[in-house]
């Protein structure tokens, strides 16, 4: 049974990658591509309760398109939060329990775990995918690989 579920998730991830590649190739404006991507991810992955993008704006991250509850964090300095840490460390960060991580900037009392994936254009980080889950330990290596592939495709829109 677990193997069947794993296979279904892989199939869904491949379908989403194809849909987002088509979105990027369509030449639609970046914010529309990001908004549609957020909707696709939230719709197809029930554990993704908040899906959004932060975009580099000088030395800060500015909230871009997202799906989920409103976030009080419309701007994040690079020296704070999980989002800031992902830019500073230039790598994906998975937090299995946000209440155990001092870097976490509280957005919702329901949020239990988070993954932040930088989006690179060449050697420069131009934004990031930020996903919260209301489940503890919701994100794993499969999510990381999937979202890192997705960030490579989305970087074309920047």
N, C-alpha and C positions, 0 to 999 in steps of 0.2 A: 504494500500500500504506500509506504513512504517513497519508494522508487517511482511510483506512478505520479504522486504529487510533485516530486522533484522534476520529473519530465515535463509535466504540465506548466510549471513555473518557467522552465527553460524555453518552452514553446512560446509562452506569453512574452517573455523578454525578447525573443527574436522577432516576434510580430511587432512589438513596440519599437524596437530599433529600426525596423523597416519603415514603419509609419513615420517616425521622426526623421529618418533620412529623407523620405519623400517630402516632408514639410520643409526641411532645410533646402532641399534642391528646388523647391517651388519658387524660391525667391521672395517669399513673404517677409514682411518686416520682422526683425529680431524679436521684438516684444510679443508679437502675435505667435511666433514659433515657440517662445518660452511659455506663454500662457497655455497654448494647446498642449504642449509637452506636460505641463503641470497637471492639466485635466486628465490626460491619458494615464499618467502614472497613478494618480489618486483613484481613478476609476478602476484600473486593472489590478492594483495591489492594495487590498483592504487594510493591510498593516501600515500603509503610508497615510497617516491622518492629516498631515500638513506637508504640502509640497510647494517649494518656492525657490526663487533665485535671488541671490544678492549679486549686485554688479559693482565692480570697482569704480569708485568716483574719487579720484585723488588718493588720499591716504585713508579712505573710509570705504565701507561697503554700504551701498544704497539698496534698499528693498526694491526688487523688481516684481514681475508677475508672480502670483502665488494662488494656491487654492487651499482653503481652510479658514480657520478662525482668524480674525484680524490680529496682526502682530504689533505689539507696542514698540518693536525694534525696527524702525524705518531706516536708521543709520547705525552702523556698528563700527567703532574704531578698531583698527587692526590689533590693538593690544588688549582686546577683551573678547570674551565669548568663545564658543567652539568655532564659530564662523571666522573670527579673527585669527584663531590658532591655525586653522586650515591654510590660511593665506601665509602666515608667518612660517609655518613648517613646510609649506608647499606640498602638502599631501592630504589624502583622504583621512578623515578622522571618524571613527565609530565610537560612540559612547553608549554602552550597554545599559547604564543607569545614570540618568542625568542628575539625580539627587546626590550621587556620590562623586560628582565631578565639580570642583569649585569654579571651573571656567564657565559653566552653564549659565546663560542669561535666561531667566524664567520667562516663558511666553504663555504657557498654559499649565494649569495645575494637573491636567490629564496626561501631559507629555511624560513619557518614561525613558525613551531612548531617542538617539539622534544620529544621523550620518550627514557629513558635509563633504562634498566632492568638488575640488577646484576645477574650474574650466580654464584651460590654457590656450592662448593664441601664440604659437611659437614658444618662447621661453617666459612669456609674461602671463601672469594670472589675471584674467579679465572679469571673472565672476565665479560663482559657485552654485552648485545644487545643494539645497538644504532640505532635509526630510526629517520630520518628527514622527514618532509613533507613540501611541498610548499603551504599547506593550513593552515590558522589560525585555532587553536582549533581542530586539526585533530584527537587527541588522547583522549580516554575516558576510563572509567572503564572497558569496554569490551576489549579494546586493552590491558590494563594493566593485566587483568586476563589471557587472552590468552597468552601474551608474558611471564608472570611469569610461567605459566604451561610449556611453551616451554623451558624456561631456566632450569627448573628442569630436563627435558628430556635431554637437551644438556649437563648438568653437568656430565652425565655418560661418556661422551667422554673426560673428563679432568682427 
